[in-house]
Amino acid sequence: MDWLSLQQRYAVPAGASARTVRLLALRRVLDGTQYDALTYPFAQERSGAGEYIPLSNRRPAVRTNMCRAVVDDATSLLFGDSHWPSLVVEDRRVAEAMGVFASETRLASLMMEAATAGSVGSVAILFEVSAGVPRLSVLDTAYLSPFWDDASGELLRVEERFLVRGRDLAAQGYPITEDLLGAQFWWQRIWTPMDCIVSVPWMVGMDGGARDERRSVHHGLGFVPIVWVRNLGVHSGREPEGECTFERAIDTVIEADYLLSQAGRGLKYGSDPTLVLKTGGLAEGVARQGGVASALTLPPEGDAKLLEINGSAAGAVLEHYRELRQIVLEQMHGNRAHGDRLTGAQSGRAMEMMCQPLIWLVDRLRHSYGEGALLEIYRMACRFSRVLENGLRLGGVLVKDLPFCRLSLRWPPWFPVADQELQALAQGLVTAVTNGILSRETAAKMFATASGHSDPGLEWAALERCSASDGAFNSMRK
C-alpha cells in the first residue's frame, strides 16, 4: 500500500477543499496517526467470517515514525536552547525591548512549535494584544486561506472557515434550537488590516456570512496581525504552502513499517511454529499426544512438520529495512549517523560532517522561520508599539514608538567547538593580528562567535574596557 491509497481511507470533512484534505492527511503522518483509519490490527489474519484480511486493511504493528523523527531533529537544530539566534539591531532601545518581548512571550518555544507544525507546508502565527500585553499563538493553516497584495506582497486578509455541529455552537453560547443541534453550520472568521470579523454561523446550503457585532473586533492596526510562514525557504508567490519536509518519503516509510511488522510476525511464528500433520488418509484425530515427552503418535504412513521462518530470511528482512531507512533519510536530508558508532567525544567540525545532510535541511529552514518568521514577528511588535495608543506592556513597562530599524539574526555554530579547536583558532588569530593581516576587533569578534558568545560586539566592548582599565592602572603604577 502506498501513500495515495492510504489517503483514500481517510474521512473527508464536509465542505473541505483539496488543499485542506491534503494538509489534514499530512498532519496525520506528523502526528503518527496515519494508520488509525485502517480497521484491523496486524495480528488479525482472518475476519469473523473466516475470510483472509489483506495486509492493506491491517494496521502495521511497527510504526517507525521516521518522518516525525527527522522533523524533531531539524527543529531542535533550528531553535534548540543552544541554537537560538540573537537579534542584531543598532538601536539599543529596540534590542532591550525585543529581549523582554521574546522572554515574556516564550518565543523560543513558540517558534519550535511553529516549525514543527509548519513542516506540512505552512503555518500561521497570530499576534494579539490584550491590555497592552502581547500574546502569540500558532494557527493550523488547513482551514485558513491567505490573500496577498501582488504589488507589495503584504498580507491583505486571512479567512478561516470550517463546518461545526449545532451542539458545538450551543456550547459556545450561540442560540441554537433543540432540533438543530445535529445540523451543520459554517463558522467563519476574517482578519483584515482594520478588523477581525466573526460571522454569525449559518446552516449549510443557506445564505449567510453576516457580521457578528458582539464577537467581531475593530482593531484599526492598519495591517493583518498574522505572520504567514511557508516551509523550506519559500517567501513569495500566490501559493500558500511551501514544500512539505517529509512528503516525498512517506511511501518508503509505509513500506518499512509493513516490512518490520511482517518480520516481527514471522519471528513470532518461528518461536511458536504451526504444526502440520499428515495422517495418510486416516480419520482425523488418530495422532495424539503421548507420554511425558509430549510425543506425537502417527500411523506408519503419517508425517509431521513445522512451518517456520529460518534465520537467514529474518536477516534478509532486517537488511532490507536498513536500506529503506537510508532511502528515507536521504529523501528528507535526515541525520544518517549512528550514535552507537561514535567512539568518544567528537569535535564540532566532525559532528558537522556527520550531520551534513541535516544541516543542509536546517539551513533552508533558517530562511523560512528565521528571516521569514522570527524577524517578521519582531517587526510586527515594533509596529504594535507605534499604532497602539499606550504601546506594548513589556516587563511591566509601557513601551511606545519603537523605531523602524534594520534587524538581522546572528546564528550560533551548529555544534559546540572543542577546546583544541578554540586553542588552534586563538593561535591563528594571534599570528594574524601580530603580522598585521587582521585587526584586533575582527579577531576578537571571530573568536567570540566561535566560542558561542551571543553578541560578539559586546565582547569586544568589554575587551576594550578591560584594556583601558589596565592601561590606566599601569600608568598609576609608573
C-alpha positions in Angstrom: 0.0 0.0 0.0 1.3 3.4 -0.9 0.5 6.9 0.3 -2.1 7.7 -2.3 -4.1 4.6 -1.5 -3.8 5.2 2.2 -5.2 8.7 1.9 -8.3 7.3 0.2 -9.1 5.6 3.5 -9.4 8.9 5.4 -12.8 10.5 6.1 -13.0 13.8 4.2 -14.6 16.7 6.2 -17.7 18.0 4.6 -17.1 21.1 2.5 -13.3 20.7 2.7 -11.2 21.8 -0.3 -8.5 19.6 -1.9 -5.8 21.8 -0.1 -7.5 21.2 3.3 -7.7 17.4 2.7 -4.0 17.3 1.7 -2.9 19.2 4.8 -5.0 17.2 7.2 -3.6 14.0 5.7 0.0 15.2 6.1 -0.9 16.2 9.7 -1.8 12.6 10.4 1.7 11.5 9.3 3.3 14.1 11.5 1.1 13.0 14.5 1.8 9.3 13.8 -1.9 8.5 13.3 -1.8 7.8 9.6 -2.8 4.1 10.1 -5.7 4.7 12.5 -8.2 4.7 9.7 -7.5 1.0 9.0 -9.9 -1.4 10.7 -8.0 -4.5 11.7 -4.8 -4.9 13.8 -1.9 -6.5 12.0 -2.1 -9.8 14.0 -5.6 -10.5 12.9 -5.4 -12.5 9.7 -9.0 -13.8 9.5 -12.2 -11.9 9.8 -15.1 -13.2 11.9 -16.5 -15.0 8.8 -13.1 -16.7 8.3 -12.1 -14.6 5.3 -8.4 -13.6 4.8 -7.7 -9.9 5.6 -5.3 -8.3 3.2 -2.3 -6.5 4.6 -3.6 -3.2 3.1 -6.5 -3.4 5.5 -4.4 -4.1 8.6 -2.7 -1.5 10.8 1.1 -2.2 10.9 2.3 -3.4 14.3 5.5 -1.3 14.0 5.4 2.4 13.4 8.9 3.9 12.8 7.6 7.5 12.7 10.8 8.4 10.8 9.1 11.5 9.3 8.4 13.0 12.8 11.9 12.0 13.9 13.6 14.0 11.1 11.3 17.0 11.8 12.1 16.9 15.5 15.8 16.7 14.8 15.6 19.6 12.4 13.5 21.7 14.8 16.0 21.1 17.6 18.9 22.1 15.5 17.0 25.2 14.3 15.6 26.6 17.5 17.0 24.5 20.4 18.4 26.0 23.6 21.9 26.2 22.2 20.8 27.2 18.7 18.5 30.2 19.4 19.6 33.1 17.2 20.5 36.5 18.7 18.9 39.7 17.4 21.3 42.2 15.8 20.0 45.7 15.9 21.7 49.1 16.0 19.1 50.8 18.3 19.7 49.8 21.9 16.2 50.6 22.9 14.8 48.2 20.4 17.3 45.5 21.4 16.3 45.7 25.0 12.5 45.7 24.3 12.8 42.7 21.9 14.8 40.8 24.5 12.0 41.3 27.1 9.3 40.6 24.4 11.0 37.2 23.5 11.2 36.2 27.1 7.6 37.1 28.1 6.0 35.5 25.0 8.2 32.4 25.3 9.2 33.0 21.7 11.7 30.2 21.5 9.1 27.5 22.5 6.5 29.0 20.2 8.9 29.0 17.2 9.8 25.4 17.8 6.0 24.6 17.8 5.6 26.6 14.6 8.5 24.9 12.9 7.1 21.5 13.7 3.5 22.4 12.6 4.8 24.1 9.5 6.7 21.1 8.3 3.5 20.1 6.4 3.9 23.1 4.2 2.8 26.2 6.1 2.0 27.7 9.5 0.4 30.9 10.7 1.4 32.9 13.8 -1.3 35.1 15.3 -0.2 38.3 17.2 -2.7 39.5 19.7 -2.6 42.2 22.4 -4.8 42.3 25.5 -4.4 45.3 27.9 -1.1 46.0 26.2 0.3 42.6 26.9 1.4 40.7 23.7 0.3 37.1 23.1 1.4 34.8 20.3 -0.4 31.6 19.1 0.2 29.1 16.4 -2.7 28.6 13.9 -3.3 25.4 11.8 -3.4 26.5 8.2 -5.6 23.7 6.9 -8.8 25.8 7.3 -7.1 29.2 6.6 -6.9 31.0 3.2 -4.4 33.9 2.8 -4.6 36.7 0.3 -1.6 38.9 -0.6 -1.1 42.2 -2.5 0.5 41.3 -5.8 2.5 44.5 -5.9 3.8 44.8 -2.3 3.5 41.2 -1.2 1.8 42.3 2.0 -0.9 40.2 3.6 -4.3 41.7 2.7 -6.6 39.3 4.6 -6.8 35.8 6.1 -10.1 33.8 6.0 -10.9 30.9 8.3 -13.9 28.8 7.6 -15.0 25.3 8.6 -18.1 23.2 9.5 -19.3 22.8 13.0 -22.3 21.0 14.6 -25.1 22.9 16.2 -24.4 21.3 19.6 -20.8 22.7 19.5 -22.2 26.2 18.8 -24.7 25.9 21.6 -21.9 25.0 24.0 -20.2 28.3 23.0 -23.3 30.3 23.8 -25.0 30.6 20.4 -28.8 30.4 20.4 -29.3 27.0 18.7 -32.7 25.4 19.0 -33.1 21.8 20.1 -34.0 20.5 16.6 -30.8 22.0 15.0 -28.2 20.5 17.5 -27.2 17.9 14.9 -27.3 20.2 11.9 -24.1 21.5 10.3 -23.2 25.2 10.3 -20.5 27.2 8.6 -18.2 29.1 11.1 -16.2 31.9 9.6 -13.6 34.5 10.8 -11.7 37.0 8.7 -8.7 39.1 9.6 -8.2 42.3 7.7 -5.9 45.3 8.2 -8.7 47.1 10.2 -11.0 44.4 11.7 -11.3 40.8 12.9 -14.7 39.9 11.6 -16.6 37.0 13.1 -19.6 36.0 11.1 -22.9 34.7 12.5 -22.9 30.9 11.9 -25.2 29.8 9.1 -26.6 26.5 8.1 -25.1 24.6 5.1 -27.0 25.3 1.9 -28.3 28.7 3.1 -27.0 32.2 2.6 -25.0 33.7 5.4 -21.9 35.5 6.4 -23.4 38.4 8.3 -21.1 40.1 10.8 -21.5 39.2 14.4 -21.0 42.6 16.1 -20.7 41.1 19.6 -17.8 38.9 18.7 -16.1 41.0 16.0 -13.3 43.5 16.8 -12.3 46.7 15.1 -8.6 46.9 15.9 -7.6 49.6 13.4 -4.0 48.5 13.2 -3.5 49.1 9.5 -2.1 45.6 9.0 -3.1 42.0 9.4 -1.8 40.7 12.7 -0.7 37.4 11.3 2.7 36.1 10.1 2.2 33.5 7.4 5.2 31.2 7.0 5.8 29.0 4.0 8.0 26.0 4.7 11.5 25.4 3.2 12.6 28.8 2.1 9.6 29.9 0.0 8.7 33.6 0.8 6.8 34.9 -2.1 4.2 33.9 -4.7 0.5 33.2 -4.5 0.7 29.6 -3.3 0.0 29.5 0.5 2.3 26.4 1.1 5.9 25.7 0.6 7.4 22.3 0.2 6.5 19.6 2.8 9.6 18.4 4.7 8.7 14.7 4.6 6.0 14.1 1.9 8.3 12.5 -0.6 9.5 9.9 1.9 6.0 8.8 3.1 5.7 5.9 0.6 9.1 4.4 1.7 8.2 4.8 5.4 4.9 2.9 4.8 6.9 0.1 3.1 9.3 0.0 6.0 6.5 -0.1 8.6 4.8 -3.1 6.9 8.1 -4.8 6.4 9.1 -4.7 10.0 5.6 -5.8 11.0 5.9 -8.8 8.7 9.3 -9.6 10.1 8.0 -9.4 13.7 5.1 -11.6 12.8 7.5 -14.1 11.1 9.8 -14.3 14.2 6.8 -14.9 16.4 5.8 -17.8 14.1 9.3 -19.1 14.4 9.1 -19.0 18.2 5.7 -20.8 18.1 5.6 -22.6 14.7 2.5 -24.2 13.2 2.4 -27.9 13.3 1.2 -29.8 10.2 0.1 -33.5 10.5 -0.1 -35.8 7.5 -2.2 -38.8 8.6 -2.1 -40.9 5.4 -5.8 -40.6 4.7 -6.8 -41.9 8.1 -9.6 -40.2 10.1 -8.7 -37.0 11.9 -7.7 -37.5 15.5 -5.5 -40.6 15.0 -2.5 -38.6 16.1 -2.4 -37.9 19.8 0.0 -36.7 22.4 1.7 -39.5 24.3 3.7 -39.7 27.5 5.6 -37.1 29.4 7.7 -36.3 26.4 4.7 -34.8 24.6 5.4 -37.1 21.6 3.0 -37.4 18.7 1.9 -40.9 17.7 1.3 -41.2 14.0 0.5 -44.1 11.7 3.3 -45.6 9.5 2.2 -43.5 6.5 1.9 -40.3 8.5 4.2 -37.3 8.7 4.6 -34.1 10.8 6.4 -30.8 10.0 6.7 -27.3 11.4 6.0 -24.2 9.3 8.6 -21.6 10.5 10.9 -18.9 9.2 14.6 -19.5 9.3 17.3 -17.1 10.5 18.7 -16.2 7.1 15.2 -15.0 6.0 14.9 -12.8 9.1 18.4 -11.4 8.5 17.5 -10.5 4.9 14.4 -8.7 6.1 16.4 -6.6 8.5 19.0 -5.8 5.9 16.2 -4.7 3.5 14.8 -2.4 6.2 18.2 -0.8 6.7 18.3 0.1 3.0 14.8 1.5 3.2 15.8 3.6 6.2 18.8 5.0 4.3 16.5 5.9 1.4 14.1 7.7 3.7 16.8 9.7 5.4 18.3 10.6 2.0 14.9 11.8 0.8 14.3 14.0 3.8 18.0 15.0 4.3 17.9 13.5 7.8 20.8 12.5 10.1 22.2 9.2 8.9 24.9 9.0 11.6 24.6 6.1 14.0 25.1 7.0 17.7 26.4 3.6 18.6 29.3 4.0 16.2 30.7 7.1 17.9 33.7 6.0 19.9 34.1 9.2 22.0 33.8 13.0 22.1 33.8 14.5 18.6 34.9 17.9 17.6 32.4 20.4 16.3 33.7 20.1 12.7 33.4 16.3 12.9 29.8 16.5 14.1 29.0 18.8 11.2 30.5 16.4 8.7 28.4 13.5 10.1 25.2 15.6 10.2 25.8 17.5 6.9 22.5 16.5 5.2 20.5 17.6 8.2 22.5 20.8 8.3 21.6 21.5 4.7 17.9 21.0 5.6 18.1 23.3 8.6 20.0 25.9 6.6 16.9 26.1 4.3 14.6 26.2 7.3 16.5 29.2 8.7 15.3 31.3 5.8 11.7 30.3 6.3 11.5 30.5 10.1 14.3 33.0 10.7 14.1 35.8 8.2 10.6 34.8 7.1 9.0 34.4 10.5 11.1 35.4 13.5 12.2 38.8 12.1 8.6 39.5 10.9 7.4 38.9 14.5 10.0 41.4 15.8 9.0 43.9 13.2 5.3 43.4 14.0 6.0 44.0 17.7 7.6 47.4 16.7 4.6 48.2 14.6 2.2 47.4 17.5 4.2 49.8 19.8 3.6 52.6 17.3 0.0 52.1 16.4 -1.4 51.3 19.9 -2.2 54.4 21.9 -0.4 53.2 25.0 2.1 50.9 23.3 3.1 47.4 24.4 3.5 46.4 28.0 6.9 44.7 28.3 8.3 43.8 31.6 5.6 45.8 33.4 6.5 49.0 31.5 4.7 50.5 28.6 7.0 50.7 25.5 5.9 53.1 22.8 7.1 54.3 19.4 9.9 51.8 18.8 11.7 53.0 15.7 11.9 51.0 12.4 15.5 50.0 12.0 17.5 47.3 10.4 17.1 43.9 12.0 19.1 40.7 11.4 19.8 37.4 13.1 23.1 36.0 14.2 23.0 32.2 14.3 25.3 30.3 16.7 27.6 27.5 15.5 25.9 24.2 14.6 27.8 22.3 17.3 30.0 23.5 20.2 33.6 23.9 19.3 36.0 21.6 21.1 38.8 23.1 23.3 41.6 22.1 21.0 39.8 23.8 18.1 39.4 27.0 20.1 43.1 26.8 21.0 44.1 26.4 17.4 41.8 29.3 16.4 43.3 31.6 19.1 46.8 30.8 18.0 46.0 31.5 14.4 44.2 34.8 15.2 47.2 36.0 17.3 49.5 35.3 14.4 47.2 37.1 12.0 47.0 40.2 14.3 50.7 40.2 15.0 51.6 40.2 11.3 49.1 42.9 10.5 46.7 40.7 8.5 43.7 41.1 10.8 42.5 43.8 13.2 42.2 43.1 16.9 38.4 43.9 16.8 37.8 41.4 14.0 39.9 38.8 15.7 38.0 39.3 19.0 34.6 39.0 17.3 35.6 35.9 15.3 36.8 34.2 18.5 33.6 35.3 20.4 31.4 33.9 17.6 33.3 30.6 17.5 33.1 30.2 21.3 29.3 30.7 21.2 29.0 34.2 22.6 25.6 35.6 21.9 26.8 39.1 21.0 30.4 39.4 19.7 30.1 43.2 19.7 29.5 43.2 23.5 32.6 41.0 23.9 34.8 43.5 22.0 33.4 46.4 24.0 34.2 44.6 27.3 37.7 43.8 26.0 38.2 47.5 25.2 37.1 48.5 28.7 39.5 45.9 30.2 42.3 47.2 28.1 41.6 50.8 29.1 41.4 50.0 32.8 44.7 48.0 32.6 46.3 50.9 30.8 45.2 53.4 33.5 46.3 51.0 36.2 49.8 50.7 34.6 50.1 54.5 34.3 49.3 54.9 38.0 52.0 52.4 38.9 54.5 54.4 36.9 
